[in-house]
């Protein structure tokens, strides 16, 4: 059994620093930008999405906790202003020591309950093409592909 618990300011500060670096690396690996520009792009994206930090309305920055041990984190944004109210997963990570134990699946199932309580009925997300493990998990949980970004380098 896992719990989703709101991050503290200190936890958020630590999380944000790591998330900026991680997202920059993913964007480089995906071919979206160069090493040189990736960190600044990632900082800008996070600032735009979280202008008030942890207090940004409708954003839920959560620890994934199992038996009082933090095993990962989840960042959800809930939007009730679209035709179909729902959440978007901006980040889901299970720390290396705890991977392959079912925590990501449990966290997403718990997130579904939270979204239902908020009045929503769907969760959306983006997954990089190189993250095949995550894609497999999402397929197991019946997430459907809603679009595909493609590019050609030459």
Helices and strands as residue ranges (DSSP letters): E 2-6, H 9-29, H 35-49, G 53-55, E 59-66, E 69-79, E 86-94, G 96-98, H 103-117, E 123-125, H 132-140
